Amino acid sequence: MRILFITSTRVGDSILSTGLLSRLIEENPKARITIACGPAAAPLFGGVPNLERIIILNKMAFSLHWVAMWWLSVGKFWDILVDLRNSPMSYPLAAGRRFRLTRSRTSGHRVAQLAAVMGVTGEPPAPKVWLTDQAREAAKTLIPDGPPVLAVGPTANWQAKIWRAGDFVELTKRLSGPGGILPGARVAVFGRDDERPMALRVIDAIPEDRRIDLVGHIDLMTAGACLERAAFYVGNDSGLMHLAAAVGTPTLGLFGPSLEEHYAPWGPLCAVARAEKSFDEIFPENFDHRETGSLMDSLTVDVVEDAAKDLWRRAAGVSA
């Protein structure tokens, strides 16, 4: 039995789709799995059970990446084909059961929208990342046993969603200082290599003996294993936020010009701190993600600190 699962280019959306993939694997434990996704998300799927192949969709002119996917997929019979990209070249592939995400999406959180593609009723399946033993061993070296770790994600894929570095600096001091949720904690900073300029002020503000600088130094799978070792995560609305939630770390997402109704971190140990202004008030009429600066200034450090304390108390109650 074979399953072809076509998911997103973006890391966050790919992570949110893993709940549906997990359900498919549970229901078909002997099926061989092929994943088609973008290059940024591909490392997430290296530990998927019974993985046969990952088809990396490198974007090409004239959408020729879909032709490349078809060429690598044709000639096989797919017992189940799930297309979360509504791609044109999945139609000609031979499939027993076929599920597609169409433009007429179900309202609500993205996880619920994706569950509706296959008619899943009840609680939508939660995102899951299959961490490899190799990634977990690497994480033990990067974050050895010791004081608890506060994980921070001060970057995002567009500037408008980025809470200012000075606010992150103040927050980490409060959360890891006397009276904070994690007094004396080490602070691990996460992000891609190209995002390092956004994170440098936060990195430099952490005392060297408590600093764990992971920005640009690890792949996505290892990042997931490192986040699994953290006691708490706080960060902008980004793929890292969804990764932290998927590995079970208490996760606080910071929102302003994006809708938490659709993209809040998913899970019982997740929460959101939203800017004081509503989405409609924040989002400018002529928004350009390449040019617009931070739209997070109405989110105060006090509000985020209070949200972190509330989530920490809730997490402590769950683990008690």
C-alpha positions in Angstrom: 0.0 0.0 0.0 1.3 3.5 -0.9 0.3 7.0 0.3 1.3 10.2 -1.4 1.0 13.2 0.9 1.5 16.6 -0.8 2.0 19.4 1.7 3.2 22.9 2.0 6.3 24.8 1.1 6.2 26.8 4.3 7.5 25.2 7.5 4.6 26.3 9.7 1.8 25.0 7.4 3.7 21.7 6.9 3.9 21.2 10.6 0.2 21.9 11.0 -0.5 19.3 8.3 1.4 16.5 10.2 -1.7 15.8 12.3 -3.5 14.6 9.2 -0.4 12.6 8.2 -0.2 11.0 11.6 -3.9 9.9 11.4 -3.2 8.3 8.0 -0.2 6.4 9.4 -2.2 5.2 12.4 -5.0 3.9 10.2 -2.6 2.4 7.7 0.5 1.3 9.7 2.1 -0.8 6.9 1.6 1.8 4.1 4.7 3.2 2.4 4.7 7.0 2.6 5.9 9.5 0.0 6.0 13.2 1.0 6.0 16.0 -1.5 6.9 19.4 0.1 9.1 22.5 -0.2 12.8 22.3 0.6 12.5 24.3 3.8 10.0 21.8 5.3 11.7 18.6 3.9 13.9 17.9 7.0 10.7 17.7 9.2 9.7 14.4 7.5 13.0 12.4 7.8 11.7 10.4 10.7 8.2 9.5 9.3 7.5 5.8 9.8 7.8 3.7 6.6 9.0 6.7 4.6 9.7 5.7 1.0 10.7 9.0 -0.4 10.6 12.8 0.0 10.0 14.7 -3.2 11.4 18.2 -2.8 9.4 20.8 -4.7 12.0 23.4 -5.7 10.1 26.2 -7.2 10.6 26.5 -11.0 9.5 28.9 -13.7 6.2 28.2 -15.3 5.3 25.9 -12.4 7.5 23.2 -13.8 8.1 21.9 -10.3 4.7 20.3 -10.5 5.7 18.5 -13.7 8.8 17.3 -11.9 6.6 15.9 -9.1 4.3 14.2 -11.6 7.3 12.6 -13.3 8.6 11.2 -10.0 5.1 10.0 -9.0 3.6 8.6 -12.2 3.8 4.9 -12.9 2.7 4.0 -9.3 -0.7 3.4 -8.0 -1.4 5.5 -4.9 -3.9 3.8 -2.6 -4.4 7.2 -0.9 -3.4 10.6 -2.4 -3.7 13.7 -0.2 -3.1 17.0 -2.0 -3.0 19.9 0.4 -1.7 22.2 -2.4 -4.5 21.7 -4.9 -1.7 21.0 -7.4 -2.7 20.6 -11.1 -0.4 17.5 -11.7 -1.9 15.3 -9.0 -5.1 14.9 -11.0 -3.5 12.6 -13.6 -1.9 10.3 -11.0 -3.6 6.9 -10.5 -5.2 6.8 -7.0 -7.7 4.7 -5.1 -8.8 7.5 -2.7 -8.1 11.1 -3.4 -8.4 14.0 -1.0 -7.7 17.7 -2.0 -7.7 21.0 -0.2 -9.9 23.3 -2.3 -10.3 27.0 -2.1 -13.6 26.7 -0.3 -11.9 26.1 3.1 -13.6 25.4 6.4 -13.6 28.2 8.8 -11.6 28.0 12.0 -8.0 26.9 12.8 -5.8 25.6 10.0 -5.6 22.2 11.8 -9.4 21.9 11.6 -9.4 23.1 8.0 -6.9 20.3 7.1 -8.8 17.7 9.1 -11.9 18.5 7.1 -10.2 17.6 3.9 -10.5 13.9 4.8 -13.8 14.3 6.7 -12.3 13.8 10.1 -14.9 14.5 12.7 -14.4 15.4 16.4 -11.2 16.7 17.7 -8.8 17.3 14.8 -5.5 15.2 15.0 -2.8 17.3 16.6 0.5 18.1 14.7 3.3 15.6 15.3 7.0 15.6 14.4 8.8 12.3 14.2 12.1 13.2 15.8 15.0 10.8 14.9 17.4 9.3 17.4 20.2 11.1 15.7 18.5 14.5 16.2 17.9 13.8 19.9 21.5 12.8 20.4 22.6 16.0 18.7 20.2 18.0 20.9 21.8 16.4 24.1 25.1 17.8 23.0 23.8 21.2 22.2 21.6 21.4 25.3 23.3 19.2 27.9 21.6 18.4 31.2 21.6 21.3 33.6 19.4 24.2 34.5 16.1 24.5 32.7 16.0 26.1 29.3 13.9 29.0 28.1 13.6 28.9 24.3 13.1 32.1 22.4 12.1 32.6 18.8 12.7 36.3 18.0 12.4 36.0 14.2 9.7 35.5 11.6 9.4 35.3 7.8 8.2 39.0 7.6 9.0 42.0 9.6 5.5 43.0 10.5 5.1 39.9 12.7 8.4 40.5 14.6 8.1 41.8 18.2 11.0 44.2 18.7 14.3 42.8 19.9 14.4 45.1 22.9 11.1 43.7 24.1 12.5 40.1 23.8 15.5 41.2 25.8 13.4 42.6 28.6 11.1 39.5 28.6 13.9 37.0 28.8 15.4 38.9 31.8 12.1 38.8 33.6 11.3 35.2 32.8 14.7 33.9 33.7 15.4 36.3 36.6 14.4 36.2 40.3 10.7 35.9 40.5 10.4 34.7 36.9 8.9 31.4 35.8 12.4 30.0 35.2 14.8 31.7 37.6 18.4 31.1 36.6 17.4 29.3 33.3 19.6 29.0 30.3 18.2 30.9 27.3 18.3 29.2 23.9 17.7 31.4 20.8 16.4 29.8 17.6 16.3 31.0 14.0 17.6 30.5 10.5 21.1 31.7 9.4 19.6 34.5 7.3 17.6 35.7 10.3 20.7 36.2 12.4 20.7 40.0 12.1 17.2 40.0 13.7 18.4 37.9 16.6 21.8 39.4 17.4 20.6 41.9 20.0 18.7 39.2 21.9 21.7 36.8 21.7 24.2 39.5 22.9 22.0 40.4 25.9 22.0 36.9 27.4 24.8 36.3 29.9 27.4 34.1 28.3 27.2 31.4 30.9 23.5 31.0 30.3 23.5 31.6 26.5 22.7 28.9 24.0 23.0 30.4 20.5 21.4 28.1 18.0 20.6 30.6 15.3 21.7 29.3 11.9 23.7 26.4 13.5 21.2 23.5 13.3 18.7 21.9 10.8 15.0 21.8 11.4 14.9 18.3 12.8 17.6 19.1 15.3 15.8 22.3 16.2 12.7 20.2 17.0 14.8 17.9 19.3 16.3 20.9 21.0 12.9 22.5 21.5 11.8 19.2 23.1 14.4 19.7 25.7 13.3 23.2 26.6 11.0 23.9 29.5 9.1 26.8 27.8 9.0 28.5 24.4 8.0 32.0 23.5 8.3 33.5 20.1 6.7 35.3 17.1 4.1 33.6 14.9 6.4 31.4 12.9 7.3 27.8 11.9 9.4 27.6 15.0 6.4 28.3 17.2 4.5 25.5 15.6 7.5 23.2 15.9 7.8 23.9 19.6 4.1 23.1 20.1 4.3 19.9 18.0 7.1 18.5 20.2 5.0 19.1 23.3 6.9 22.1 24.8 4.6 24.7 26.5 4.4 27.4 23.8 3.4 31.0 23.9 2.9 32.6 20.5 3.0 36.4 19.9 0.4 37.7 17.5 -0.4 41.1 15.8 -0.8 41.2 12.0 -1.8 37.6 11.7 -4.9 35.8 13.0 -4.5 33.5 15.9 -8.0 32.0 15.1 -6.2 30.3 12.2 -2.6 30.0 13.2 -2.3 29.9 17.0 0.0 27.2 18.3 -2.0 24.0 18.6 -2.1 21.8 21.7 -3.1 21.7 25.4 0.0 23.5 26.5 -0.2 26.4 24.1 -1.4 30.0 24.5 -1.3 33.4 22.6 -0.5 36.9 23.6 -2.1 39.3 21.2 -1.3 43.0 20.5 -3.7 45.4 22.1 -4.9 46.5 18.7 -7.1 44.1 16.8 -6.1 42.5 13.6 -8.3 44.9 11.6 -6.8 47.9 13.4 -3.2 46.7 12.9 -3.3 45.5 9.3 -2.6 48.5 7.0 -4.7 48.8 3.8 -1.7 48.8 1.5 0.3 46.1 3.3 3.6 44.9 1.7 5.3 42.2 3.7 8.6 43.2 2.1 8.5 46.8 3.2 6.2 47.1 6.3 8.1 47.2 9.6 7.0 45.7 12.9 3.2 46.0 13.6 3.6 44.5 17.1 4.3 47.7 19.1 0.9 47.5 21.0 2.0 44.2 22.6 3.7 45.1 25.9 6.2 43.1 27.8 3.8 43.1 30.8 1.1 41.4 28.7 3.5 38.8 27.4 5.0 38.2 30.9 1.5 37.7 32.4 0.5 35.3 29.6 3.7 33.3 30.1 3.0 33.0 33.9 -0.6 31.9 33.2 0.6 29.2 30.7 3.4 28.1 33.1 0.9 27.6 35.9 -1.4 25.7 33.6 1.5 23.5 32.4 2.5 22.8 36.1 -1.0 21.7 36.8 -1.0 19.3 33.9 2.3 17.7 34.9 1.4 17.6 38.6 
